[in-house]
Amino acid sequence: MSWTYSGDPATSDRDAVRFWVGDVDTTRELLSDQEIDFLLTSPYDSVLLVAAQCAEVLAGRYAGEVSVSTDGTSVATSELQNKYEQLATSLRDQYKESGAGLPFDSSSMWPDAHDPSIKPLNFGVGFMDNAWAGSQSYGDYHPSEDPTYPEGAVQ
């Protein structure tokens, strides 16, 4: 397994993930290149989401750790799990705030509310071929409501 970091997160997605997770110290390698590459091939559409998933993986690695205290010295490795879980939540929140990957909201273009003041349109093939033939109702339309029809013409 290899570990590489160029120092510039803009050079590759792998370096960007390492930057967001904080895995940039060569003396303390947390995730291998292969592990990050595996998560980059996942269906996530953002480096931030992949970094959040990496933080979850690291939280899982530290889940079994316990805090040790002897002779006035304490090592609280169990807190690393909570810190990486908080990091994952923070990265997901940053992703949501950026607005990336959100679906297009078309509700303002086509409101679902029905306006009762607008009479439904009545269209049909041959609808106006013979208007005097009687009821040609398509929906709630009735020719007697039309003021241009002479009285008594439609029954």
Secondary structure in CASP SS format (residue, H / E / C, confidence):
PFRMAT SS
TARGET T0000
AUTHOR 0000-0000-0000
METHOD secondary structure of the structure
MODEL  1
M C 1.00
S C 1.00
W C 1.00
T C 1.00
Y C 1.00
S C 1.00
G C 1.00
D C 1.00
P C 1.00
A C 1.00
T C 1.00
S C 1.00
D H 1.00
R H 1.00
D H 1.00
A H 1.00
V H 1.00
R H 1.00
F H 1.00
W H 1.00
V H 1.00
G C 1.00
D C 1.00
V C 1.00
D C 1.00
T C 1.00
T C 1.00
R C 1.00
E C 1.00
L C 1.00
L C 1.00
S C 1.00
D H 1.00
Q H 1.00
E H 1.00
I H 1.00
D H 1.00
F H 1.00
L H 1.00
L H 1.00
T C 1.00
S C 1.00
P C 1.00
Y C 1.00
D C 1.00
S C 1.00
V H 1.00
L H 1.00
L H 1.00
V H 1.00
A H 1.00
A H 1.00
Q H 1.00
C H 1.00
A H 1.00
E H 1.00
V H 1.00
L H 1.00
A H 1.00
G H 1.00
R H 1.00
Y C 1.00
A C 1.00
G C 1.00
E C 1.00
V C 1.00
S C 1.00
V E 1.00
S E 1.00
T E 1.00
D C 1.00
G C 1.00
T E 1.00
S E 1.00
V E 1.00
A C 1.00
T C 1.00
S C 1.00
E H 1.00
L H 1.00
Q H 1.00
N H 1.00
K H 1.00
Y H 1.00
E H 1.00
Q H 1.00
L H 1.00
A H 1.00
T H 1.00
S H 1.00
L H 1.00
R H 1.00
D H 1.00
Q H 1.00
Y H 1.00
K H 1.00
E H 1.00
S H 1.00
G C 1.00
A C 1.00
G C 1.00
L C 1.00
P C 1.00
F C 1.00
D C 1.00
S C 1.00
S C 1.00
S C 1.00
M C 1.00
W C 1.00
P C 1.00
D C 1.00
A C 1.00
H C 1.00
D C 1.00
P C 1.00
S C 1.00
I C 1.00
K C 1.00
P C 1.00
L C 1.00
N C 1.00
F C 1.00
G C 1.00
V C 1.00
G C 1.00
F C 1.00
M C 1.00
D C 1.00
N C 1.00
A H 1.00
W H 1.00
A H 1.00
G C 1.00
S C 1.00
Q C 1.00
S C 1.00
Y C 1.00
G C 1.00
D C 1.00
Y C 1.00
H C 1.00
P H 1.00
S H 1.00
E H 1.00
D C 1.00
P C 1.00
T C 1.00
Y C 1.00
P C 1.00
E C 1.00
G C 1.00
A C 1.00
V C 1.00
Q C 1.00
END
